């Protein structure tokens, strides 16, 4: 009875950052920051339509995607989906 609790996908494969995908509103700020800084992998939109997510391309770890820009992405995230551990 009542509603079921939603599972929140959390990525902790970065030494400094936690990424809670359920909080992400796909604003694209972190993607622009990683692109502008020239991250090797960075972040990108994955999927299509209603199933779109923000993530690291080619199934790389979050540590590889945010090598230089972790602190800037944490500061820019409006919902706290990317936060410090």
N, CA, C and O of each residue as an XYZ file, in Angstrom:
340
protein
N       0.835     -1.171      0.000
C       0.000      0.000      0.000
C       0.881      1.235      0.000
O       1.948      1.257      0.612
N       0.424      2.244     -0.684
C       1.249      3.432     -0.839
C       2.125      3.304     -2.068
O       2.086      2.298     -2.776
N       2.895      4.308     -2.305
C       3.747      4.279     -3.495
C       5.092      3.639     -3.184
O       5.548      3.615     -2.041
N       5.704      3.128     -4.227
C       7.013      2.494     -4.067
C       8.098      3.549     -4.086
O       7.987      4.558     -4.783
N       9.128      3.316     -3.334
C      10.274      4.216     -3.309
C      11.057      4.052     -4.604
O      11.327      2.931     -5.037
N      11.418      5.164     -5.216
C      12.180      5.104     -6.458
C      13.648      4.837     -6.167
O      14.213      5.364     -5.209
N      14.249      4.019     -7.001
C      15.670      3.738     -6.905
C      16.434      4.898     -7.535
O      16.153      5.285     -8.670
N      17.396      5.451     -6.804
C      18.205      6.552     -7.312
C      19.574      6.007     -7.700
O      20.308      5.479     -6.865
N      19.902      6.144     -8.975
C      21.196      5.679     -9.470
C      22.281      6.632     -8.993
O      22.206      7.835     -9.245
N      23.289      6.104     -8.306
C      24.379      6.921     -7.786
C      25.697      6.367     -8.290
O      25.942      5.162     -8.231
N      26.548      7.262     -8.790
C      27.881      6.864     -9.248
C      28.908      7.428     -8.286
O      28.917      8.626     -8.003
N      29.772      6.558     -7.786
C      30.801      6.975     -6.830
C      32.190      6.598     -7.316
O      33.112      6.469     -6.512
N      32.352      6.421     -8.627
C      33.639      5.980     -9.168
C      34.584      7.146     -9.468
O      35.397      7.065    -10.389
N      34.481      8.209     -8.706
C      35.399      9.351     -8.769
C      35.921      9.563     -7.352
O      35.151      9.440     -6.398
N      37.205      9.878     -7.184
C      37.741     10.014     -5.822
C      37.153     11.181     -5.023
O      37.192     11.146     -3.793
N      36.611     12.209     -5.677
C      36.128     13.398     -4.965
C      34.638     13.673     -5.114
O      34.072     14.437     -4.333
N      33.996     13.061     -6.105
C      32.649     13.471     -6.504
C      31.665     12.307     -6.470
O      32.023     11.164     -6.754
N      30.420     12.618     -6.118
C      29.294     11.684     -6.215
C      28.343     12.247     -7.269
O      28.064     13.446     -7.278
N      27.846     11.388     -8.156
C      26.886     11.815     -9.177
C      25.587     11.049     -8.963
O      25.541      9.835     -9.160
N      24.528     11.757     -8.559
C      23.211     11.165     -8.345
C      22.347     11.482     -9.566
O      21.811     12.583     -9.695
N      22.224     10.503    -10.452
C      21.560     10.723    -11.734
C      20.086     11.090    -11.596
O      19.538     11.772    -12.463
N      19.443     10.654    -10.532
C      18.031     10.973    -10.330
C      17.775     12.446    -10.060
O      16.667     12.930    -10.289
N      18.775     13.162     -9.581
C      18.632     14.594     -9.314
C      18.921     15.450    -10.543
O      18.588     16.636    -10.564
N      19.530     14.867    -11.556
C      19.966     15.611    -12.735
C      18.767     16.051    -13.576
O      17.878     15.252    -13.871
N      18.752     17.338    -13.960
C      17.675     17.874    -14.801
C      18.133     18.075    -16.253
O      17.444     18.732    -17.033
N      19.275     17.520    -16.610
C      19.826     17.587    -17.966
C      19.943     19.021    -18.474
O      19.563     19.309    -19.609
N      20.465     19.921    -17.641
C      20.627     21.322    -18.054
C      21.819     21.500    -18.994
O      21.845     22.440    -19.788
N      22.805     20.605    -18.909
C      23.948     20.661    -19.811
C      25.102     21.531    -19.347
O      26.094     21.655    -20.065
N      25.006     22.139    -18.167
C      26.096     22.995    -17.690
C      27.397     22.214    -17.521
O      28.458     22.685    -17.932
N      27.327     21.038    -16.927
C      28.540     20.239    -16.716
C      29.140     19.787    -18.048
O      30.359     19.685    -18.183
N      28.293     19.523    -19.012
C      28.771     19.117    -20.337
C      29.550     20.259    -20.977
O      30.621     20.046    -21.544
N      29.006     21.472    -20.885
C      29.700     22.638    -21.449
C      31.017     22.910    -20.734
O      32.002     23.276    -21.374
N      31.045     22.735    -19.422
C      32.272     22.970    -18.653
C      33.358     21.988    -19.066
O      34.499     22.391    -19.290
N      33.023     20.702    -19.170
C      34.036     19.707    -19.544
C      34.503     19.905    -20.978
O      35.678     19.701    -21.284
N      33.594     20.301    -21.854
C      33.967     20.543    -23.256
C      34.907     21.743    -23.369
O      35.910     21.692    -24.081
N      34.575     22.814    -22.666
C      35.382     24.034    -22.725
C      36.779     23.818    -22.139
O      37.748     24.414    -22.610
N      36.885     22.965    -21.107
C      38.171     22.697    -20.464
C      39.011     21.693    -21.245
O      40.189     21.507    -20.940
N      38.428     21.047    -22.240
C      39.169     20.096    -23.057
C      39.404     18.750    -22.392
O      40.429     18.109    -22.619
N      38.445     18.321    -21.565
C      38.558     16.991    -20.948
C      38.658     15.930    -22.047
O      38.023     16.049    -23.094
N      39.453     14.903    -21.800
C      39.607     13.822    -22.773
C      38.268     13.151    -23.052
O      37.891     12.990    -24.212
N      37.548     12.758    -22.009
C      36.237     12.126    -22.177
C      35.113     13.100    -21.852
O      34.171     13.236    -22.633
N      35.197     13.770    -20.726
C      34.170     14.731    -20.339
C      32.826     14.076    -20.095
O      32.744     12.873    -19.849
N      31.784     14.869    -20.163
C      30.417     14.389    -20.003
C      29.642     14.697    -21.275
O      29.980     15.623    -22.012
N      28.605     13.913    -21.524
C      27.772     14.114    -22.703
C      26.369     13.602    -22.426
O      26.133     12.936    -21.418
N      25.442     13.912    -23.320
C      24.108     13.337    -23.234
C      24.158     11.942    -23.841
O      24.699     11.748    -24.929
N      23.587     10.970    -23.126
C      23.529      9.587    -23.588
C      22.067      9.197    -23.774
O      21.211      9.598    -22.986
N      21.783      8.428    -24.797
C      20.421      7.987    -25.048
C      19.669      8.965    -25.932
O      20.234      9.916    -26.472
N      18.355      8.695    -26.064
C      17.516      9.523    -26.930
C      16.153      9.730    -26.294
O      15.701      8.918    -25.486
N      15.516     10.806    -26.661
C      14.145     11.065    -26.228
C      14.000     11.207    -24.725
O      14.784     11.898    -24.075
N      12.978     10.541    -24.177
C      12.705     10.630    -22.746
C      13.726      9.876    -21.903
O      13.779     10.070    -20.689
N      14.535      9.022    -22.519
C      15.512      8.215    -21.792
C      16.892      8.855    -21.742
O      17.861      8.178    -21.399
N      17.011     10.123    -22.068
C      18.311     10.785    -22.118
C      18.896     10.926    -20.709
O      18.174     11.200    -19.751
N      20.209     10.737    -20.601
C      20.937     10.865    -19.338
C      22.228     11.612    -19.600
O      22.691     11.691    -20.738
N      22.808     12.161    -18.544
C      24.141     12.745    -18.624
C      25.108     11.686    -18.121
O      24.871     11.069    -17.083
N      26.190     11.475    -18.847
C      27.173     10.484    -18.436
C      28.468     10.630    -19.206
O      28.620     11.510    -20.053
N      29.394      9.746    -18.891
C      30.695      9.728    -19.551
C      30.583      8.818    -20.774
O      30.101      7.692    -20.655
N      31.017      9.282    -21.945
C      30.896      8.448    -23.143
C      31.779      7.206    -23.085
O      32.747      7.145    -22.327
N      31.429      6.234    -23.890
C      32.193      4.997    -24.068
C      32.318      4.188    -22.784
O      33.298      3.466    -22.602
N      31.335      4.301    -21.890
C      31.307      3.556    -20.624
C      32.554      3.743    -19.775
O      32.945      2.838    -19.039
N      33.178      4.904    -19.872
C      34.340      5.208    -19.031
C      33.863      5.578    -17.631
O      32.684      5.865    -17.422
N      34.785      5.568    -16.682
C      34.440      5.904    -15.304
C      34.248      7.410    -15.153
O      34.702      8.194    -15.986
N      33.577      7.794    -14.091
C      33.380      9.211    -13.794
C      34.719      9.884    -13.517
O      34.891     11.068    -13.809
N      35.656      9.145    -12.963
C      36.997      9.672    -12.723
C      37.702     10.075    -14.007
O      38.425     11.071    -14.036
N      37.496      9.313    -15.060
C      38.092      9.646    -16.362
C      37.372     10.818    -17.019
O      37.989     11.594    -17.749
N      36.089     10.950    -16.771
C      35.315     12.023    -17.383
C      35.523     13.382    -16.732
O      35.405     14.418    -17.386
N      35.832     13.371    -15.445
C      36.004     14.625    -14.707
C      37.405     14.721    -14.116
O      37.558     14.936    -12.913
N      38.413     14.566    -14.939
C      39.795     14.610    -14.446
C      40.201     16.008    -13.996
O      40.868     16.152    -12.972
N      39.808     17.046    -14.747
C      40.230     18.421    -14.462
C      39.106     19.305    -13.946
O      39.370     20.327    -13.313
N      37.883     18.938    -14.199
C      36.773     19.869    -13.995
C      35.781     19.464    -12.910
O      34.669     19.990    -12.876
N      36.148     18.559    -12.039
C      35.207     18.087    -11.015
C      34.690     19.229    -10.146
O      33.481     19.353     -9.951
N      35.583     20.062     -9.625
C      35.168     21.153     -8.731
C      34.283     22.164     -9.455
O      33.317     22.661     -8.877
N      34.597     22.473    -10.704
C      33.791     23.424    -11.475
C      32.392     22.867    -11.742
O      31.411     23.610    -11.698
N      32.297     21.586    -12.014
C      30.990     20.965    -12.257
C      30.152     20.933    -10.983
O      28.942     21.156    -11.031
N      30.786     20.658     -9.845
C      30.077     20.675     -8.562
C      29.517     22.066     -8.298
O      28.365     22.208     -7.889
N      30.330     23.090     -8.530
C      29.900     24.471     -8.284
C      28.773     24.901     -9.225
O      27.917     25.694     -8.834
N      28.762     24.395    -10.445
C      27.782     24.825    -11.444
C      26.459     24.070    -11.375
O      25.443     24.579    -11.847
N      26.445     22.884    -10.806
C      25.242     22.040    -10.831
C      24.114     22.671    -10.008
O      24.260     22.849     -8.799
N      22.985     23.013    -10.655
C      21.905     23.705     -9.948
C      21.105     22.821     -8.990
O      20.424     23.343     -8.108
N      21.169     21.508     -9.142
C      20.365     20.619     -8.301
C      21.185     19.820     -7.302
O      20.619     19.118     -6.463
N      22.496     19.912     -7.375
C      23.340     19.116     -6.485
C      23.472     17.674     -6.928
O      23.839     16.813     -6.129
N      23.178     17.395     -8.191
C      23.331     16.032     -8.700
C      24.797     15.619     -8.699
O      25.116     14.447     -8.498
N      25.682     16.574     -8.921
C      27.122     16.349     -8.808
C      27.557     17.073     -7.540
O      27.444     18.295     -7.446
N      28.052     16.316     -6.569
C      28.439     16.921     -5.293
C      29.723     16.287     -4.775
O      30.119     15.208     -5.214
N      30.364     16.971     -3.840
C      31.590     16.451     -3.236
C      31.254     15.348     -2.245
O      30.198     15.373     -1.613
N      32.156     14.377     -2.112
C      31.966     13.286     -1.150
C      32.114     13.799      0.257
O      31.989     13.031      1.210
